[in-house]
Amino acid sequence: MSQLGSSIIPMILAAFLVGLTLLFFVITFHMATLVVLPRTFSPEKLYQLLVQKGKLDEERFNLLRKQEVYIPSTNGYSLYGIYFPYNSSKRTVIMVHGITYNLYGMIEYVPLFHELGYNVLVFDLRNHGRSGGHNTTFGYYEKTDLKAVTDWVLQRSQGNRMAGTFGISLGAAIALQHGAVDQRISFIIADSSFSDLYELIRIRLKKDAHLPAFPFLPIMNFFAHAITGMHFQDASPIRAIPTISCPVLFIHGKNDNYIPPQMTLDLYEAKTQGKRMLYLAPGANHAEAYWQDRIEYKKQIETFLNQV
């Protein structure tokens, strides 16, 4: 082999390794952005989609008394919401939707809580719907947004005696993290929450992309922190649970193939202060417990609220 050939081969190998390394970082950066910069539904598109699926009764929605609100967040943007009063009730439930959705995803639950005697406030999470914010942090910033919404609810009427939260999927995880830092909350209903974001992403990497956690997850975590200021470990309801003293109803579909039901079981076991209640919905997939059996779902919530 000539001297020229022997010198070119190492250069080619080095260039290949550099290219492979760059490709790895490009892929992991893209994967991190999929987590913290999710592609969300526009309000108009989700509204129409839910109407078509029968998950939003347009006629009933139009008949509901409602008030649009913009609530300032201490994070530097406004949160868009709709307030649905119920007679002269002094009890309010704040609803928190799931990822990629917006407040329209919670509208069909409004009559359920009206029937139980509660006012309802639904709002768009940061980086969703008509609210501000440029990324999603799975509770890291959202819990302080929810605190601002709670401020609005409690300040709206000096006689407002009770404010609780009801969240689904990401909304449930946010409600739990918020409950650990805001003792004014009277109850939490957490439907299909994850227990720890880092662990959930590890599971999804394995199931969806057939990739190992190492080295992908640590590098994704680095990029997520660079984009948002949050590490994945910062969004961990399981770490928040021990400091939640208010009653919590944990709900999860037994057939959930996105967030394992075991995560809710872990959260339930970790709650050592105050009342707790667990409902595992037979046959229900992710965030589908209500649609699987509305009568039983309402019964579980009513039983829980009666205890509260």
TIVOTI-502671 format. One record per residue (C-alpha): residue in three letters; x, y, z. Coordinates in Angstrom, 2 decimals. Example, Ala and Ser with C-alpha at 12.3 -4.5 7.8 and 13.67 -1.06 7.14 Angstrom:
2
+------+---------+---------+---------+
: rest :    east :   north :      up :
+------+---------+---------+---------+
:  ALA :   12.30 :   -4.50 :    7.80 :
:  SER :   13.67 :   -1.06 :    7.14 :
+------+---------+---------+---------+
END
This chain:
308
+------+---------+---------+---------+
: rest :    east :   north :      up :
+------+---------+---------+---------+
:  MET :    0.00 :    0.00 :    0.00 :
:  SER :    1.36 :    3.42 :   -0.91 :
:  GLN :    2.09 :    6.09 :    1.68 :
:  LEU :   -0.77 :    8.20 :    0.25 :
:  GLY :   -3.26 :    5.33 :    0.59 :
:  SER :   -2.23 :    4.59 :    4.16 :
:  SER :   -2.79 :    8.23 :    5.15 :
:  ILE :   -6.18 :    8.58 :    3.41 :
:  ILE :   -7.82 :    5.61 :    5.17 :
:  PRO :   -7.52 :    7.08 :    8.70 :
:  MET :   -8.82 :   10.40 :    7.37 :
:  ILE :  -11.84 :    8.67 :    5.86 :
:  LEU :  -12.50 :    6.80 :    9.10 :
:  ALA :  -12.17 :   10.01 :   11.11 :
:  ALA :  -14.57 :   11.85 :    8.78 :
:  PHE :  -17.01 :    8.95 :    9.01 :
:  LEU :  -16.92 :    9.03 :   12.82 :
:  VAL :  -17.36 :   12.79 :   12.86 :
:  GLY :  -20.31 :   12.51 :   10.50 :
:  LEU :  -21.84 :    9.71 :   12.59 :
:  THR :  -21.45 :   11.80 :   15.74 :
:  LEU :  -23.04 :   14.83 :   14.10 :
:  LEU :  -25.91 :   12.69 :   12.86 :
:  PHE :  -26.44 :   11.33 :   16.38 :
:  PHE :  -26.64 :   14.84 :   17.82 :
:  VAL :  -28.99 :   16.00 :   15.06 :
:  ILE :  -31.30 :   13.05 :   15.73 :
:  THR :  -31.30 :   13.51 :   19.51 :
:  PHE :  -31.89 :   17.26 :   19.15 :
:  HIS :  -34.87 :   16.55 :   16.90 :
:  MET :  -36.21 :   14.01 :   19.40 :
:  ALA :  -35.86 :   16.52 :   22.24 :
:  THR :  -37.78 :   19.15 :   20.26 :
:  LEU :  -40.60 :   16.65 :   19.67 :
:  VAL :  -40.97 :   16.46 :   23.45 :
:  VAL :  -40.74 :   20.13 :   24.46 :
:  LEU :  -42.01 :   21.70 :   21.22 :
:  PRO :  -44.94 :   19.40 :   20.40 :
:  ARG :  -47.10 :   20.05 :   17.36 :
:  THR :  -50.40 :   21.19 :   18.87 :
:  PHE :  -53.95 :   21.42 :   17.52 :
:  SER :  -55.29 :   24.84 :   16.63 :
:  PRO :  -58.45 :   25.68 :   18.63 :
:  GLU :  -60.54 :   25.66 :   15.47 :
:  LYS :  -59.23 :   22.30 :   14.25 :
:  LEU :  -59.64 :   20.56 :   17.61 :
:  TYR :  -63.13 :   21.98 :   18.06 :
:  GLN :  -64.26 :   20.57 :   14.73 :
:  LEU :  -62.51 :   17.24 :   15.32 :
:  LEU :  -64.18 :   16.75 :   18.70 :
:  VAL :  -67.58 :   17.67 :   17.26 :
:  GLN :  -67.10 :   15.10 :   14.48 :
:  LYS :  -66.10 :   12.41 :   16.99 :
:  GLY :  -69.08 :   13.14 :   19.21 :
:  LYS :  -66.86 :   14.28 :   22.07 :
:  LEU :  -68.13 :   17.86 :   22.02 :
:  ASP :  -71.84 :   18.63 :   21.91 :
:  GLU :  -71.87 :   21.89 :   19.94 :
:  GLU :  -75.49 :   22.74 :   20.74 :
:  ARG :  -75.02 :   22.19 :   24.47 :
:  PHE :  -71.76 :   24.15 :   24.43 :
:  ASN :  -73.45 :   27.14 :   22.81 :
:  LEU :  -76.18 :   27.11 :   25.45 :
:  LEU :  -73.77 :   27.18 :   28.39 :
:  ARG :  -73.27 :   30.48 :   30.21 :
:  LYS :  -69.64 :   31.40 :   29.74 :
:  GLN :  -67.07 :   34.15 :   30.19 :
:  GLU :  -63.78 :   34.41 :   28.29 :
:  VAL :  -60.82 :   35.37 :   30.46 :
:  TYR :  -57.15 :   36.17 :   30.03 :
:  ILE :  -55.16 :   35.46 :   33.19 :
:  PRO :  -51.62 :   36.88 :   33.56 :
:  SER :  -48.97 :   34.34 :   34.47 :
:  THR :  -45.87 :   35.18 :   36.50 :
:  ASN :  -43.97 :   33.47 :   33.68 :
:  GLY :  -44.60 :   36.50 :   31.47 :
:  TYR :  -47.57 :   35.67 :   29.24 :
:  SER :  -51.34 :   35.38 :   29.39 :
:  LEU :  -53.39 :   32.22 :   29.80 :
:  TYR :  -56.63 :   32.06 :   27.86 :
:  GLY :  -59.60 :   30.47 :   29.58 :
:  ILE :  -63.37 :   30.13 :   29.66 :
:  TYR :  -65.33 :   30.32 :   32.91 :
:  PHE :  -68.62 :   28.43 :   33.16 :
:  PRO :  -70.55 :   29.58 :   36.26 :
:  TYR :  -73.11 :   27.33 :   37.88 :
:  ASN :  -75.96 :   29.15 :   39.63 :
:  SER :  -74.52 :   30.86 :   42.72 :
:  SER :  -72.08 :   28.08 :   43.60 :
:  LYS :  -69.02 :   28.94 :   45.70 :
:  ARG :  -67.16 :   25.84 :   44.56 :
:  THR :  -65.04 :   25.74 :   41.42 :
:  VAL :  -63.09 :   23.06 :   39.59 :
:  ILE :  -60.20 :   24.07 :   37.34 :
:  MET :  -59.73 :   21.74 :   34.38 :
:  VAL :  -56.32 :   21.04 :   32.84 :
:  HIS :  -56.11 :   19.42 :   29.39 :
:  GLY :  -53.57 :   17.03 :   27.88 :
:  ILE :  -50.62 :   17.57 :   25.57 :
:  THR :  -51.26 :   18.83 :   21.98 :
:  TYR :  -54.89 :   19.56 :   22.95 :
:  ASN :  -56.41 :   22.80 :   24.25 :
:  LEU :  -59.33 :   23.73 :   26.48 :
:  TYR :  -61.88 :   22.37 :   24.01 :
:  GLY :  -60.72 :   18.89 :   25.00 :
:  MET :  -62.28 :   19.44 :   28.44 :
:  ILE :  -65.64 :   20.96 :   27.45 :
:  GLU :  -67.59 :   17.69 :   27.64 :
:  TYR :  -66.70 :   17.39 :   31.34 :
:  VAL :  -68.33 :   20.74 :   32.18 :
:  PRO :  -71.91 :   19.39 :   32.52 :
:  LEU :  -70.65 :   16.58 :   34.76 :
:  PHE :  -69.29 :   19.07 :   37.29 :
:  HIS :  -72.26 :   21.40 :   36.90 :
:  GLU :  -74.49 :   18.51 :   37.90 :
:  LEU :  -72.32 :   18.10 :   41.00 :
:  GLY :  -72.73 :   21.79 :   41.86 :
:  TYR :  -69.42 :   23.26 :   40.67 :
:  ASN :  -68.44 :   26.25 :   38.59 :
:  VAL :  -65.86 :   25.28 :   35.96 :
:  LEU :  -62.83 :   27.08 :   34.56 :
:  VAL :  -61.00 :   25.58 :   31.59 :
:  PHE :  -57.83 :   27.14 :   30.19 :
:  ASP :  -55.16 :   26.60 :   27.57 :
:  LEU :  -51.79 :   25.44 :   28.85 :
:  ARG :  -48.69 :   27.39 :   27.84 :
:  ASN :  -47.66 :   26.71 :   24.25 :
:  HIS :  -51.20 :   25.46 :   23.55 :
:  GLY :  -54.34 :   27.04 :   22.16 :
:  ARG :  -54.58 :   30.79 :   22.68 :
:  SER :  -52.20 :   30.97 :   25.64 :
:  GLY :  -48.65 :   32.31 :   25.49 :
:  GLY :  -45.40 :   30.47 :   26.11 :
:  HIS :  -43.03 :   28.98 :   23.57 :
:  ASN :  -42.45 :   25.45 :   24.86 :
:  THR :  -43.93 :   22.71 :   27.02 :
:  THR :  -42.28 :   21.76 :   30.31 :
:  PHE :  -44.65 :   19.10 :   31.68 :
:  GLY :  -45.32 :   20.93 :   34.93 :
:  TYR :  -42.04 :   22.76 :   35.55 :
:  TYR :  -43.50 :   26.13 :   34.54 :
:  GLU :  -47.10 :   24.99 :   34.16 :
:  LYS :  -47.57 :   24.50 :   37.90 :
:  THR :  -46.99 :   28.22 :   38.47 :
:  ASP :  -49.40 :   28.97 :   35.62 :
:  LEU :  -51.99 :   26.86 :   37.42 :
:  LYS :  -51.28 :   28.80 :   40.60 :
:  ALA :  -52.10 :   32.02 :   38.72 :
:  VAL :  -55.36 :   30.47 :   37.51 :
:  THR :  -56.16 :   29.43 :   41.09 :
:  ASP :  -55.48 :   33.03 :   42.20 :
:  TRP :  -58.05 :   34.23 :   39.67 :
:  VAL :  -60.65 :   31.71 :   40.81 :
:  LEU :  -60.26 :   32.49 :   44.51 :
:  GLN :  -60.09 :   36.26 :   44.00 :
:  ARG :  -63.10 :   36.33 :   41.69 :
:  SER :  -65.42 :   36.00 :   44.66 :
:  GLN :  -64.48 :   36.65 :   48.27 :
:  GLY :  -66.99 :   33.98 :   49.22 :
:  ASN :  -65.50 :   31.26 :   47.00 :
:  ARG :  -65.06 :   28.44 :   49.49 :
:  MET :  -63.45 :   25.73 :   47.41 :
:  ALA :  -61.18 :   25.34 :   44.40 :
:  GLY :  -60.07 :   21.96 :   43.12 :
:  THR :  -58.28 :   20.73 :   40.02 :
:  PHE :  -59.15 :   18.06 :   37.47 :
:  GLY :  -56.49 :   17.09 :   34.96 :
:  ILE :  -56.17 :   14.50 :   32.23 :
:  SER :  -52.84 :   12.99 :   31.11 :
:  LEU :  -50.35 :   15.88 :   31.07 :
:  GLY :  -53.00 :   17.97 :   32.84 :
:  ALA :  -53.16 :   15.41 :   35.65 :
:  ALA :  -49.37 :   15.48 :   36.09 :
:  ILE :  -49.46 :   19.28 :   36.22 :
:  ALA :  -52.30 :   19.28 :   38.76 :
:  LEU :  -50.33 :   16.96 :   41.04 :
:  GLN :  -47.16 :   19.06 :   40.84 :
:  HIS :  -49.21 :   22.18 :   41.49 :
:  GLY :  -50.88 :   20.55 :   44.51 :
:  ALA :  -47.47 :   20.15 :   46.12 :
:  VAL :  -46.78 :   23.89 :   46.03 :
:  ASP :  -50.26 :   25.39 :   46.52 :
:  GLN :  -51.97 :   24.34 :   49.74 :
:  ARG :  -55.15 :   26.27 :   48.85 :
:  ILE :  -56.31 :   23.47 :   46.56 :
:  SER :  -59.13 :   21.48 :   48.17 :
:  PHE :  -58.88 :   18.37 :   45.98 :
:  ILE :  -57.20 :   16.91 :   42.90 :
:  ILE :  -58.64 :   14.51 :   40.34 :
:  ALA :  -55.76 :   13.06 :   38.32 :
:  ASP :  -56.80 :   11.01 :   35.28 :
:  SER :  -54.01 :    9.12 :   33.43 :
:  SER :  -51.02 :   10.91 :   34.93 :
:  PHE :  -47.43 :    9.87 :   34.40 :
:  SER :  -45.36 :    9.45 :   37.55 :
:  ASP :  -42.03 :   10.70 :   36.21 :
:  LEU :  -41.27 :   12.29 :   32.84 :
:  TYR :  -37.74 :   10.87 :   32.55 :
:  GLU :  -39.08 :    7.36 :   33.09 :
:  LEU :  -41.96 :    7.86 :   30.65 :
:  ILE :  -39.61 :    9.03 :   27.90 :
:  ARG :  -37.38 :    6.02 :   28.58 :
:  ILE :  -40.41 :    3.76 :   28.09 :
:  ARG :  -41.56 :    5.55 :   24.93 :
:  LEU :  -38.02 :    5.43 :   23.44 :
:  LYS :  -38.00 :    1.67 :   23.85 :
:  LYS :  -41.55 :    1.05 :   22.61 :
:  ASP :  -41.87 :    3.66 :   19.84 :
:  ALA :  -38.34 :    4.01 :   18.50 :
:  HIS :  -36.77 :    0.73 :   19.73 :
:  LEU :  -33.89 :    2.74 :   21.15 :
:  PRO :  -32.01 :    2.28 :   24.42 :
:  ALA :  -32.15 :    5.01 :   27.05 :
:  PHE :  -28.38 :    5.42 :   26.89 :
:  PRO :  -26.97 :    7.40 :   25.20 :
:  PHE :  -30.08 :    8.98 :   23.69 :
:  LEU :  -31.99 :   10.06 :   26.79 :
:  PRO :  -29.16 :   11.95 :   28.55 :
:  ILE :  -28.41 :   13.93 :   25.38 :
:  MET :  -32.10 :   14.64 :   24.78 :
:  ASN :  -32.24 :   15.83 :   28.37 :
:  PHE :  -29.32 :   18.19 :   27.71 :
:  PHE :  -31.04 :   19.70 :   24.67 :
:  ALA :  -34.39 :   19.98 :   26.48 :
:  HIS :  -32.68 :   21.94 :   29.25 :
:  ALA :  -30.98 :   24.20 :   26.70 :
:  ILE :  -34.34 :   24.95 :   25.07 :
:  THR :  -36.54 :   25.32 :   28.16 :
:  GLY :  -34.40 :   25.57 :   31.29 :
:  MET :  -35.95 :   22.30 :   32.52 :
:  HIS :  -34.44 :   18.87 :   32.91 :
:  PHE :  -36.78 :   15.93 :   32.38 :
:  GLN :  -36.27 :   14.94 :   36.03 :
:  ASP :  -37.81 :   18.27 :   37.09 :
:  ALA :  -41.25 :   17.06 :   35.96 :
:  SER :  -41.88 :   14.32 :   38.49 :
:  PRO :  -45.30 :   13.97 :   40.15 :
:  ILE :  -44.00 :   10.97 :   42.13 :
:  ARG :  -41.57 :   13.29 :   43.90 :
:  ALA :  -44.32 :   15.84 :   44.54 :
:  ILE :  -46.88 :   13.40 :   45.94 :
:  PRO :  -45.51 :   13.08 :   49.51 :
:  THR :  -46.11 :   16.79 :   50.14 :
:  ILE :  -49.70 :   16.82 :   48.85 :
:  SER :  -52.07 :   16.93 :   51.81 :
:  CYS :  -55.39 :   17.48 :   50.00 :
:  PRO :  -57.55 :   14.51 :   48.89 :
:  VAL :  -56.62 :   12.98 :   45.52 :
:  LEU :  -58.66 :   10.76 :   43.22 :
:  PHE :  -56.39 :    8.76 :   40.92 :
:  ILE :  -57.97 :    7.48 :   37.69 :
:  HIS :  -56.37 :    5.35 :   34.99 :
:  GLY :  -57.53 :    3.09 :   32.18 :
:  LYS :  -56.48 :   -0.51 :   32.72 :
:  ASN :  -55.70 :   -0.86 :   28.99 :
:  ASP :  -53.66 :    2.35 :   28.69 :
:  ASN :  -50.89 :    1.61 :   26.18 :
:  TYR :  -49.29 :    5.05 :   26.32 :
:  ILE :  -48.81 :    5.80 :   30.03 :
:  PRO :  -48.61 :    2.51 :   31.97 :
:  PRO :  -51.35 :    2.12 :   34.63 :
:  GLN :  -48.56 :    1.12 :   37.01 :
:  MET :  -47.52 :    4.78 :   37.11 :
:  THR :  -50.84 :    5.74 :   38.69 :
:  LEU :  -50.59 :    2.80 :   41.09 :
:  ASP :  -47.15 :    4.08 :   42.11 :
:  LEU :  -48.57 :    7.57 :   42.66 :
:  TYR :  -51.43 :    6.17 :   44.73 :
:  GLU :  -49.03 :    4.21 :   46.94 :
:  ALA :  -46.76 :    7.23 :   47.34 :
:  LYS :  -49.53 :    9.43 :   48.73 :
:  THR :  -49.14 :    9.13 :   52.48 :
:  GLN :  -50.89 :   12.35 :   53.59 :
:  GLY :  -54.63 :   12.95 :   53.46 :
:  LYS :  -57.36 :   11.04 :   51.68 :
:  ARG :  -56.77 :    9.08 :   48.51 :
:  MET :  -59.01 :    7.10 :   46.19 :
:  LEU :  -58.22 :    4.92 :   43.17 :
:  TYR :  -60.33 :    4.04 :   40.14 :
:  LEU :  -58.87 :    1.75 :   37.48 :
:  ALA :  -61.30 :    1.77 :   34.55 :
:  PRO :  -61.78 :   -1.67 :   32.96 :
:  GLY :  -61.14 :   -1.78 :   29.22 :
:  ALA :  -60.20 :    1.89 :   28.97 :
:  ASN :  -57.24 :    3.09 :   26.91 :
:  HIS :  -55.29 :    6.28 :   27.54 :
:  ALA :  -57.52 :    9.09 :   28.83 :
:  GLU :  -60.62 :    7.16 :   27.73 :
:  ALA :  -62.09 :    6.15 :   31.11 :
:  TYR :  -64.91 :    8.69 :   30.85 :
:  TRP :  -65.85 :    7.62 :   27.34 :
:  GLN :  -65.66 :    3.94 :   28.25 :
:  ASP :  -68.25 :    4.24 :   31.03 :
:  ARG :  -69.62 :    7.71 :   31.75 :
:  ILE :  -72.00 :    6.55 :   34.46 :
:  GLU :  -69.30 :    4.81 :   36.50 :
:  TYR :  -66.87 :    7.69 :   35.92 :
:  LYS :  -69.35 :   10.19 :   37.31 :
:  LYS :  -70.17 :    7.86 :   40.21 :
:  GLN :  -66.49 :    7.62 :   41.18 :
:  ILE :  -66.04 :   11.40 :   41.07 :
:  GLU :  -69.27 :   12.01 :   42.98 :
:  THR :  -68.26 :    9.54 :   45.71 :
:  PHE :  -64.87 :   11.21 :   45.97 :
:  LEU :  -66.26 :   14.75 :   46.15 :
:  ASN :  -68.80 :   13.74 :   48.75 :
:  GLN :  -65.88 :   12.65 :   50.93 :
:  VAL :  -64.18 :   15.98 :   50.31 :
+------+---------+---------+---------+
END
